[in-house]
Amino acid sequence: MKAISKSMAAWARCALLAAGATASMSALANKANDTLVYASDSEVENISQYHNNLREGVILAHLIWDTLVYRDPKSGEYKPQLATSWKWESPTALVLELRQGVQFQNGDKFTADDVAFTFNYVVSNESKAVTRQNTDWIKDAEKIGDYKVRINLKRPFPAALEYLAGPLPIYPGAYFKKVGLEGFSKAPVGTGPYKVTSVTPGQGVTLVKNTGYFKDSPQGQPKIGNIKFVVIPDPETRAAQLMTGAIDWIWRVPADQAESLKSTPKISVQSGETMRVGFVTIDAQGSSAPNSPFKDLRVRQAINMAINRKGIAENLMRGGSQPVYAACFRAQFGCDPKVAIKYDYNPAKAKELLAAAGFPNGFDTEIYAYREREVAEAIIGDLHKIGIRARLHYMKFAALQAEYRAGKTPLTFQAWGSFSMNDASAFLGVWFKGGSDDITKDPQLRQWLEIADTSTDPATRKANYSKALESISKQAFMAPLFSYSTFYAYNSQLKFQGYPDELPRFYEASWK
């Protein structure tokens, strides 16, 4: 494939960048300094978990803050973290007993006041939270004792524990009120295993082990003394710096580059399928242009048939990636891939559909993307074969999100990891339930998803998720494409274990 040859050329340049470096001397430098340096291409604009959608933000959040509940990534069992126990008082009231003796990293005591503040703040308009899909089930939280809270729900939400164990960290109420959101983003404070020492825009975040981390945490005690996150946009530069020992850990390594790194001394490579799904959203409402061809179902179906999912999964992603046809990840509760139409790769049929829709010679359009440029280019190549001449707009995530939410993007290649939550609501609720990322605006979908999200009967939940998934597929509102496989490459002196939920748990890592 053309994209592969481009990537191989890039890898050759990367190898030249590292040639002559004394890797054997530098590979142990960060171990000697007890500092794990990890690099990624994306920068979190606001480090607050409630104010960014990036995976890098999720990773940092799990280092800095704790949640009320912990889900064991190996067993899936919910365990006490900042809450020691919980009980459903009613279908819309969850009471939690809180852990005593925990301190925030600035010395403030953790109490029920902090839990009540956090949830009441993030559900308020004042917070300007961008992850409201994760908290829109919460009505409010009330303190009913120094170490006891009640979370009141707007309606029943059986996935509450999954969310409480995921993207809902607890903030220090008194400190946050003092410094405000801007001050908090520059100097965040949590109860987690690591505390932030600096946040430098354009460069990264440095953290140091929290020596006062509470001993009974189900996560265990952090082992590495210092963690440094650095922003390196160029993948060749990231790989070269790994080879020279300037950094210790990178991910989202292109598959062919990962293969080459496997033979590099003092570097380990690990890979596996994740629950992140790559897909193309389609402007079915025609918001991007008055006479948008995407308002026609046949055009949307043609797009689904034009893209070679299997080819992308096997030749570009590799490492366990699989074609995906349903708008969710198969392991999530409520995800039923069987109800989705399996749009086989069929350019000839796709051309017929375009002709029937009145576009025998195809048409010009635009596609937006913010990651995996090679994949975006492969999608463009497939679309070009059926006459859809798509021009790529490749930009940073924040800029793309603004354009997308403004209805200006006819086609958008995106990815979603569901904040690592094993519930279909974490995928479907974001893209089809009326929120800022729902460009479909289908009232029937919203109705099914509301029932699925709130019913206390698992069978009812599954049935309504299935109805929604079947409709999304029949209407071709989206083109789900593939599950991601993540390739990690890291200093072989580092003991690291990746998980399918695509959450690197650096607090578990250690030096050999």
Secondary structure, 3 states (H helix, E strand, C coil): CHHHHHHHHHHHHHHHHHCCCCHHHHCCHHHHCCEEEEEECCCCCCCCHHHCCCHHHHHHHHHHCCCCEEECCCCCCEEECCEEEEEEEECCEEEEEECCCCECCCCCECCHHHHHHHHHHHCCHHHCCCCHHHCCCEEEEEEEECCEEEEEECCCCCCHHHHHCCCCCCCCHHHHHHHHHHHHHHCCCCCCCEEEEEEECCCEEEEEECCCCCCCCCCCCCCCCEEEEEECCCHHHHHHHHHHCCCCEECCCCHHHHHHHHCCCCEEEEEEEEEEEEEEEECCCCCCCCCCHHHCHHHHHHHHHHCCHHHHHHHHHCCCCCECCCCCCCCCECCCHHHCCCCCCCHHHHHHHHHHCCCCCCEEEEEEECCCHHHHHHHHHHHHHCCEEEEEEECCHHHHHHHHHCCCCCEEEEEECHHHCCECHHHHHHHHCCCCCCCCCCHHHHHHHHHHHHCCCHHHHHHHHHHHHHHHHHCCCEEEEEEEEEEEEEECCEECCCCCCCCCCCCCCEEC
